[in-house]
Amino acid sequence: MAYKISEDCIACGACAPECPVEAITEGDGVYVIDAEKCIDCGACADNCPVGAPKAE
């Protein structure tokens, strides 16, 4: 299961550099995770200050 970034995202960018497969990119006001690339490691969730990345 891939992670998805919820509307709680504050676009701080803390998650993107932590992704080992570069699945996170800046979208329109929030960051987004490419489900095809996501390996479900949880690194993004561990580093998000507001807990926006959630396992689907």
Secondary structure as UniProt FT lines:
FT   STRAND          3..5
FT   TURN            7..8
FT   HELIX           16..18
FT   TURN            20..21
FT   STRAND          24..26
FT   STRAND          31..33
FT   TURN            35..37
FT   HELIX           43..47
FT   TURN            49..50
FT   STRAND          53..55
//
